[in-house]
């Protein structure tokens, strides 16, 4: 069944009045989870994971829908599944909140529509489909994880549709709940005078989180740049000296890739295997029929050699790749040996990365700057490495980034384009392993093969 009826709970005017007046009893809500007492157009909640963003958004939109009879409200999340599974059906979502107040009439999963007993409706939308917001009109909206939206046009289309309520004295307002990322859309909201910003971190909601969750999150992310974003809700801007910026990645991000002419799985192996070892970078990249490069998946893991080899082969099968490439610095022919133990005929080519990481990465960064590489979806940890790694100051091994560079180099993106002219101007490219070398060299410093 896709539709659930709750008429038995629907007719309590006492519940309706209580819900309308109380808006999330003070025993539950922290002061910062209550709407600002100002004339705001957008309430931007910028916080870490577990802060209570979903509960706050759900409580606000249900309260508005209860307060104003027969009104229409929109919920927009990064995907429809996110809107349904988290915003609507999550433990702190709209269905749970409306049920608790006794005002839920119908919930239709397939249509993504919630009806309340007073005639108000709450409709779910995906940020991946901005055109779906062109026609509908709403009194207000809740936008979840806006920093992860693929298209800024989704925000524009939503705002164009917030044109109901003038005759009823209902202000057109939008609540945004998100972990902050320096996208152009997010930064533009911070600059507006009609936006109220609430900031918070994971520990603000410690009373409602398990000690195990807090411990696990802090053990993994505390003291890291990613932890400042994901736990403390801090907006992190670009790192000086990094070869990539958030804007370079975000501007070319897409939801669906075109057909591919070639796909490779690139591996950057960890030097050791154990709890304290680095991760093994495994990144899947492809060259599209349009000649552009596409990052298709990040399957990086911390597994035994047999474990990461199987993971790479699984990705090879899943994406129909033509080759596996890998860095052989630490283990010589280890990657080839392990891969071929599992699958003897798997096509593999090793690269010995004796040149500096910066020299290898700069041509790939140039391709991003030209808009010739797109990420198909989001890859938070890969993108974190790309935008924070600086050779002179790095205190971590950029395993994901190295795998990305190996893979895109092997694809020879931008043939006969500006990127190749730039690459040729600073180095000689080995025809055997695709790695750059000092101009004038006769043998490849990576694989030892002749350069001519």
C-alpha positions as CSV (number, residue, x, y, z in Angstrom):
1,X,0.0,0.0,0.0
2,X,1.3,3.4,-0.9
3,X,-1.4,5.5,0.9
4,X,-2.0,5.4,4.7
5,X,-5.1,6.8,6.3
6,X,-5.3,8.2,9.8
7,X,-8.8,9.4,9.9
8,X,-9.3,7.9,13.4
9,X,-6.9,10.5,14.8
10,X,-8.1,13.4,12.6
11,X,-11.0,15.0,14.3
12,X,-9.6,16.3,17.6
13,X,-9.8,20.1,17.6
14,X,-8.1,20.1,20.9
15,X,-5.0,18.4,19.4
16,X,-5.1,20.9,16.5
17,X,-5.2,24.0,18.7
18,X,-2.6,22.6,21.1
19,X,-0.2,21.8,18.2
20,X,-0.8,25.2,16.7
21,X,0.0,27.1,19.9
22,X,2.8,25.0,21.3
23,X,4.9,24.3,18.3
24,X,7.1,21.6,19.7
25,X,6.8,21.7,23.5
26,X,9.6,23.5,25.3
27,X,10.6,20.3,27.0
28,X,11.8,19.0,23.6
29,X,13.0,22.0,21.6
30,X,16.2,23.9,22.4
31,X,15.9,27.7,22.1
32,X,18.0,27.7,18.9
33,X,15.5,25.3,17.3
34,X,12.6,27.7,17.5
35,X,12.1,30.2,14.7
36,X,13.8,33.6,15.1
37,X,11.5,36.4,16.3
38,X,12.3,38.6,13.3
39,X,10.8,39.5,9.9
40,X,12.9,36.8,8.1
41,X,12.3,35.5,4.6
42,X,14.7,32.5,4.9
43,X,15.7,30.8,8.1
44,X,19.1,29.1,7.3
45,X,20.0,26.4,9.8
46,X,23.7,25.7,9.3
47,X,24.7,22.8,11.6
48,X,26.6,19.5,12.0
49,X,25.2,16.0,11.8
50,X,22.8,15.0,14.6
51,X,22.1,18.6,15.6
52,X,18.4,18.1,15.0
53,X,17.9,19.8,11.6
54,X,15.3,17.3,10.4
55,X,13.2,17.6,13.6
56,X,13.3,21.4,13.4
57,X,12.3,21.5,9.7
58,X,9.5,19.0,10.2
59,X,8.1,20.7,13.3
60,X,8.2,24.1,11.6
61,X,6.4,23.0,8.4
62,X,3.8,21.0,10.2
63,X,3.1,23.9,12.6
64,X,2.6,26.2,9.6
65,X,0.3,23.8,7.9
66,X,-1.8,23.4,11.1
67,X,-1.9,27.1,11.8
68,X,-3.2,28.0,8.3
69,X,-6.1,25.9,7.1
70,X,-6.1,24.6,3.5
71,X,-2.6,25.8,2.7
72,X,0.1,24.2,0.5
73,X,3.7,23.6,1.5
74,X,6.7,22.2,-0.3
75,X,9.5,20.0,1.0
76,X,12.6,19.9,-1.3
77,X,15.5,17.5,-0.7
78,X,18.6,16.5,-2.7
79,X,16.7,13.5,-4.1
80,X,13.1,12.3,-3.8
81,X,14.3,9.3,-1.7
82,X,15.9,11.7,0.7
83,X,12.6,13.7,0.9
84,X,10.5,10.6,1.5
85,X,12.8,8.5,3.7
86,X,14.2,11.3,5.9
87,X,12.0,14.4,5.7
88,X,8.7,12.5,5.6
89,X,9.2,9.0,7.1
90,X,12.2,9.6,9.3
91,X,12.0,9.1,13.0
92,X,11.9,12.9,13.4
93,X,10.1,13.5,10.1
94,X,6.8,15.1,9.1
95,X,4.7,11.9,9.4
96,X,5.8,11.3,12.9
97,X,5.3,14.9,13.9
98,X,1.8,15.2,12.4
99,X,0.8,11.8,13.9
100,X,1.9,13.0,17.3
101,X,-0.3,16.1,17.0
102,X,-3.2,14.0,15.8
103,X,-3.6,15.9,12.5
104,X,-2.3,13.4,9.9
105,X,-5.1,12.4,7.5
106,X,-3.3,10.7,4.5
107,X,0.3,9.9,3.6
108,X,0.8,8.9,0.0
109,X,4.3,7.5,-0.5
110,X,4.2,7.2,-4.3
111,X,3.0,10.7,-4.9
112,X,5.0,12.1,-2.0
113,X,2.0,14.0,-0.6
114,X,0.9,14.5,3.0
115,X,-2.6,15.7,3.8
116,X,-3.7,17.1,7.2
117,X,-7.1,17.1,8.7
118,X,-7.6,20.9,8.2
119,X,-7.2,20.6,4.4
120,X,-3.5,21.6,4.2
121,X,-1.1,19.6,2.0
122,X,2.6,19.1,2.1
123,X,4.2,18.0,-1.1
124,X,7.7,16.4,-1.6
125,X,10.0,17.4,-4.4
126,X,13.5,16.4,-5.6
127,X,16.2,19.0,-6.2
128,X,17.3,16.9,-9.1
129,X,14.1,17.9,-11.0
130,X,13.9,21.7,-10.9
131,X,11.3,21.8,-13.7
132,X,8.8,19.9,-11.4
133,X,8.6,23.2,-9.4
134,X,7.7,25.4,-12.3
135,X,4.0,25.0,-12.1
136,X,3.0,24.4,-8.4
137,X,2.4,27.2,-6.0
138,X,3.0,27.1,-2.3
139,X,2.7,29.2,0.8
140,X,6.1,28.2,2.1
141,X,8.8,25.6,2.0
142,X,11.4,23.5,3.8
143,X,14.6,22.8,1.9
144,X,16.8,20.0,3.3
145,X,20.6,19.7,2.7
146,X,20.6,22.5,0.2
147,X,24.4,22.4,0.0
148,X,24.2,19.0,-1.7
149,X,21.7,20.1,-4.3
150,X,23.0,19.5,-7.9
151,X,21.2,22.5,-9.5
152,X,20.9,26.0,-8.1
153,X,18.0,26.5,-10.5
154,X,15.9,24.3,-8.2
155,X,16.0,27.1,-5.6
156,X,15.0,29.7,-8.1
157,X,12.0,27.7,-9.4
158,X,10.8,27.1,-5.8
159,X,11.0,30.7,-4.9
160,X,9.0,31.7,-8.0
161,X,6.3,29.4,-6.8
162,X,6.0,30.9,-3.3
163,X,3.3,33.3,-4.3
164,X,0.3,32.2,-2.2
165,X,-0.9,33.6,1.1
166,X,-0.9,37.4,0.5
167,X,-4.7,37.6,1.0
168,X,-4.4,35.5,4.1
169,X,-1.5,37.4,5.6
170,X,0.8,34.4,5.4
171,X,4.4,35.4,4.9
172,X,6.2,33.4,2.2
173,X,9.0,31.8,4.2
174,X,11.5,29.1,3.6
175,X,13.4,27.0,6.2
176,X,16.8,25.6,5.0
177,X,18.4,22.9,7.0
178,X,21.9,21.9,5.8
179,X,25.4,20.9,6.6
180,X,27.3,23.9,5.1
181,X,29.4,23.7,1.9
182,X,30.7,26.7,0.1
183,X,28.5,26.4,-3.0
184,X,27.5,29.5,-4.8
185,X,23.9,29.2,-3.7
186,X,24.7,28.7,-0.1
187,X,27.1,31.7,0.0
188,X,24.5,33.9,-1.8
189,X,22.0,33.2,1.0
190,X,24.5,34.3,3.7
191,X,24.8,37.7,2.0
192,X,21.1,38.5,2.0
193,X,19.6,40.8,4.6
194,X,16.4,38.8,4.9
195,X,18.1,35.6,5.9
196,X,18.4,34.6,9.6
197,X,21.2,32.2,10.2
198,X,21.4,29.6,13.1
199,X,24.6,27.7,13.6
200,X,25.3,24.7,15.7
201,X,27.3,21.5,16.2
202,X,26.6,17.8,16.9
203,X,27.2,18.1,20.6
204,X,24.4,20.7,21.0
205,X,22.0,17.7,20.7
206,X,24.0,15.3,22.9
207,X,21.0,14.7,25.2
208,X,19.2,13.0,22.3
209,X,22.2,11.2,20.7
210,X,23.7,7.9,21.8
211,X,27.2,8.2,23.4
212,X,28.4,5.6,20.8
213,X,27.3,7.9,17.9
214,X,29.1,10.9,19.4
215,X,32.2,8.8,20.2
216,X,32.4,7.2,16.7
217,X,31.9,10.5,14.9
218,X,34.5,12.3,17.0
219,X,37.0,9.4,16.8
220,X,36.8,9.6,13.0
221,X,36.5,13.3,12.3
222,X,37.5,15.3,15.4
223,X,40.4,17.7,14.7
224,X,40.0,17.3,10.9
225,X,38.8,19.8,8.4
226,X,35.9,17.6,7.4
227,X,35.0,17.3,11.1
228,X,34.7,21.1,11.4
229,X,32.2,20.9,8.5
230,X,30.3,17.7,9.4
231,X,30.3,18.0,13.2
232,X,30.6,21.6,14.0
233,X,28.7,23.0,11.0
234,X,31.4,25.4,10.0
235,X,31.5,26.8,6.5
236,X,34.9,25.9,5.1
237,X,36.2,28.0,2.3
238,X,38.9,27.1,-0.2
239,X,42.4,26.2,1.1
240,X,45.2,28.5,-0.1
241,X,47.5,26.6,-2.4
242,X,45.2,23.8,-3.2
243,X,44.9,22.8,-6.8
244,X,41.1,22.5,-6.7
245,X,38.4,24.8,-5.4
246,X,34.9,23.9,-4.5
247,X,33.5,26.1,-7.2
248,X,35.6,24.3,-9.9
249,X,34.0,21.0,-8.9
250,X,30.5,22.3,-8.2
251,X,30.0,24.2,-11.4
252,X,30.4,21.1,-13.6
253,X,28.6,18.6,-11.3
254,X,25.9,16.6,-13.1
255,X,23.3,14.0,-12.1
256,X,23.6,11.6,-15.0
257,X,26.6,10.8,-17.2
258,X,26.4,10.4,-21.0
259,X,27.5,7.2,-22.7
260,X,31.2,6.4,-22.1
261,X,33.8,5.5,-24.7
262,X,36.2,4.2,-22.1
263,X,36.2,3.6,-18.3
264,X,39.1,2.8,-16.0
265,X,39.3,1.8,-12.3
266,X,42.3,3.5,-10.7
267,X,44.0,2.2,-7.5
268,X,46.3,3.9,-5.1
269,X,47.3,1.2,-2.6
270,X,48.0,1.7,1.1
271,X,51.5,0.9,2.1
272,X,50.4,-1.3,5.0
273,X,47.3,-3.3,6.0
274,X,45.8,-2.7,9.5
275,X,43.7,-0.5,11.6
276,X,46.2,2.4,11.5
277,X,47.0,2.1,7.8
278,X,46.0,4.6,5.1
279,X,43.0,3.8,2.9
280,X,43.4,2.3,-0.5
281,X,42.1,4.8,-3.1
282,X,39.8,3.3,-5.7
283,X,38.2,5.8,-8.1
284,X,36.2,5.0,-11.2
285,X,36.5,7.5,-14.1
286,X,35.3,7.6,-17.7
287,X,35.7,9.4,-20.9
288,X,32.3,10.3,-22.4
289,X,31.3,10.3,-26.1
290,X,31.7,14.1,-25.8
291,X,35.4,13.7,-25.1
292,X,35.0,15.1,-21.5
293,X,36.0,13.3,-18.3
294,X,33.6,12.0,-15.7
295,X,34.1,10.8,-12.1
296,X,31.7,7.9,-11.7
297,X,32.4,6.4,-8.3
298,X,34.7,6.5,-5.3
299,X,35.1,3.0,-3.8
300,X,38.0,3.9,-1.5
301,X,38.3,1.5,1.4
302,X,40.5,0.3,4.3
303,X,40.7,-3.4,3.6
304,X,43.3,-6.2,3.3
305,X,45.0,-6.4,-0.2
306,X,42.6,-9.2,-1.2
307,X,39.7,-7.1,0.0
308,X,40.5,-4.0,-1.9
309,X,41.4,-6.0,-5.0
310,X,38.0,-7.6,-5.0
311,X,36.4,-4.2,-4.4
312,X,38.3,-2.8,-7.5
313,X,37.2,-5.8,-9.6
314,X,33.6,-5.4,-8.5
315,X,33.8,-1.8,-9.7
316,X,35.4,-3.0,-12.9
317,X,32.5,-5.3,-13.6
318,X,29.8,-2.9,-12.4
319,X,30.9,-0.1,-14.7
320,X,32.1,-2.2,-17.6
321,X,35.6,-0.8,-17.4
322,X,38.3,-1.5,-20.0
323,X,41.3,-1.4,-17.6
324,X,42.5,-1.2,-14.1
325,X,45.4,1.1,-13.4
326,X,47.4,1.4,-10.2
327,X,50.4,3.0,-8.5
328,X,53.2,0.6,-7.9
329,X,55.5,2.7,-5.7
330,X,55.0,0.9,-2.5
331,X,54.5,-2.7,-3.6
332,X,56.2,-3.1,-6.9
333,X,54.0,-5.6,-8.8
334,X,51.8,-6.2,-5.8
335,X,48.6,-4.8,-7.3
336,X,49.0,-6.9,-10.5
337,X,49.9,-10.0,-8.5
338,X,46.8,-9.7,-6.2
339,X,44.4,-8.7,-9.0
340,X,45.6,-11.6,-11.2
341,X,45.3,-14.1,-8.3
342,X,41.6,-13.3,-8.2
343,X,41.2,-12.8,-12.0
344,X,44.1,-13.9,-14.1
345,X,43.0,-12.2,-17.3
346,X,42.0,-8.8,-15.8
347,X,43.6,-6.0,-17.9
348,X,45.9,-4.1,-15.7
349,X,48.6,-1.4,-16.2
350,X,50.9,-0.2,-13.4
351,X,52.4,3.3,-13.1
352,X,55.5,4.1,-11.0
353,X,54.9,7.6,-9.7
354,X,58.4,8.9,-9.2
355,X,57.5,12.4,-10.2
356,X,56.0,14.8,-7.6
357,X,52.3,14.6,-6.8
358,X,51.9,18.2,-7.8
359,X,53.4,17.7,-11.2
360,X,51.1,14.8,-11.9
361,X,48.0,16.6,-10.5
362,X,48.4,20.0,-12.1
363,X,47.3,19.0,-15.6
364,X,44.2,17.3,-14.2
365,X,43.5,20.4,-12.1
366,X,43.7,22.4,-15.4
367,X,41.1,20.2,-16.9
368,X,38.7,20.9,-14.0
369,X,39.4,24.6,-14.3
370,X,38.4,24.5,-18.0
371,X,35.1,22.7,-17.0
372,X,36.1,19.5,-18.8
373,X,35.7,17.1,-15.9
374,X,32.3,16.5,-14.2
375,X,31.5,14.6,-11.0
376,X,28.5,12.5,-11.5
377,X,26.9,12.9,-8.0
378,X,28.8,14.0,-4.9
379,X,31.9,12.4,-3.4
380,X,32.5,14.2,-0.1
381,X,35.7,12.6,1.0
382,X,37.3,12.7,-2.4
383,X,36.3,16.3,-2.9
384,X,37.6,17.1,0.6
385,X,41.1,15.8,-0.4
386,X,41.0,17.7,-3.7
387,X,40.2,21.0,-2.1
388,X,42.5,20.8,0.9
389,X,45.7,19.0,-0.2
390,X,48.7,21.2,-0.5
391,X,52.0,19.4,-1.1
392,X,54.1,21.6,1.2
393,X,51.8,21.5,4.1
394,X,49.9,18.2,3.8
395,X,49.7,15.9,6.8
396,X,47.8,13.2,5.1
397,X,48.2,10.8,2.2
398,X,45.8,11.9,-0.6
399,X,44.9,8.3,-1.6
400,X,41.6,9.2,-3.3
401,X,43.2,12.2,-5.1
402,X,46.1,10.1,-6.3
403,X,43.7,7.4,-7.7
404,X,41.7,10.1,-9.4
405,X,44.8,11.6,-11.1
406,X,46.0,8.2,-12.2
407,X,42.6,7.4,-13.7
408,X,42.0,10.7,-15.5
409,X,45.6,10.7,-16.8
410,X,45.1,7.2,-18.3
411,X,42.0,8.5,-20.1
412,X,43.9,11.2,-22.0
413,X,41.1,13.7,-21.5
414,X,41.2,16.8,-23.8
415,X,43.1,15.3,-26.7
416,X,44.3,18.1,-29.0
417,X,42.9,20.7,-26.6
418,X,44.3,23.4,-24.5
419,X,45.0,21.0,-21.6
420,X,47.3,18.9,-23.8
421,X,49.1,22.0,-25.0
422,X,49.6,23.0,-21.4
423,X,50.7,19.5,-20.4
424,X,53.1,19.2,-23.3
425,X,54.6,22.6,-22.4
426,X,55.7,21.5,-18.9
427,X,56.5,17.8,-19.5
428,X,56.9,14.9,-21.9
429,X,54.2,12.3,-21.6
430,X,55.2,8.6,-21.6
431,X,53.2,6.6,-24.3
432,X,53.4,3.5,-22.1
433,X,52.1,4.8,-18.7
434,X,50.8,8.3,-19.5
435,X,52.9,9.8,-16.8
436,X,54.7,13.2,-17.2
437,X,58.5,13.5,-17.4
438,X,61.1,16.2,-17.6
439,X,61.3,17.7,-21.0
440,X,64.2,16.3,-23.0
441,X,64.3,13.0,-21.1
442,X,64.7,9.8,-23.3
443,X,63.4,7.3,-20.8
444,X,60.3,7.5,-18.6
445,X,61.2,8.1,-15.0
446,X,58.0,6.2,-14.0
447,X,58.1,2.9,-16.0
448,X,61.6,3.1,-17.7
449,X,60.2,2.8,-21.2
450,X,61.5,5.0,-24.1
451,X,59.6,8.3,-24.5
452,X,59.7,8.2,-28.3
